[in-house]
Amino acid sequence: MSEAIHKSHNVSKLMYHFVLPTKYRRVVVSEEVEKVIKETCIEISERYELIFLEIGADKDHVHFLVQSAPNYSPTQLVKIVKSITAREVFRRCPDVKKKLWGGNFWSSGYYVSTVSEHGNEKVIANYVKNQGDEYRKLYRNNEMEGQMNLFDYE
C-alpha cells in the first residue's frame, strides 16, 4: 500500500491511474521500449515529486499507477511522463520513430482517474490486469515493507 507524503505544511496521499495510448494505436511497445519506459520513469521519480507505484504495458498502451504531492495537477503529471518517456524512447529506440512516421510516440489523448486509498486500488488493479490481450507488468514499487501487490488479488 502506498504511504502518505509528508511535507512541511501538508500530508497527502494522492494517487492516479494513467493510461497512455501510443500514436495511431500502433503496436510499438516492444520489450526494448518497455525497458526504456521503466528506466525513464524511475529516473523521473528521482527528479520530480512523483512515485511510480506500478507500470504495466499492453501492445498499444501503457498503464501507470502513480502517487504525487499536490504540487502538480494530473494534467501536469501526464505531460511530464509523456514528454520525457517519448523523448527517451525515440532517442534509445530510433526504429520506433520510423514506425510512427516520424511523429509523436503518445497520442494526444489519455485517461486519468484518481485512486482512493479505501479500496479503489484493488478495483483499478483488477481493471488494468484484465485489460487488453497481452498485459505485462513492467514495474512494481515494493520499497515499503509489507506493501501489497495490486495485481495479485484473486
HELIX and SHEET records of a PDB file:
HELIX    1   1 LYS A   23  ARG A   25  5                                   3    
HELIX    2   2 GLU A   31  ARG A   47  1                                  17    
HELIX    3   3 PRO A   74  ARG A   92  1                                  19    
HELIX    4   4 PRO A   94  LYS A   99  1                                   6    
HELIX    5   5 ASN A  120  LYS A  129  1                                  10    
HELIX    6   6 LEU A  150  ASP A  152  5                                   3    
SHEET    1   A 2 ILE A   5  HIS A   6  0                                        
SHEET    2   A 2 VAL A  11  SER A  12 -1                                        
SHEET    1   B 5 TYR A 111  VAL A 115  0                                        
SHEET    2   B 5 LEU A  14  PRO A  21 -1                                        
SHEET    3   B 5 HIS A  61  SER A  68 -1                                        
SHEET    4   B 5 LEU A  50  ALA A  57 -1                                        
SHEET    5   B 5 ARG A 136  ARG A 140 -1                                        
END                                                                             
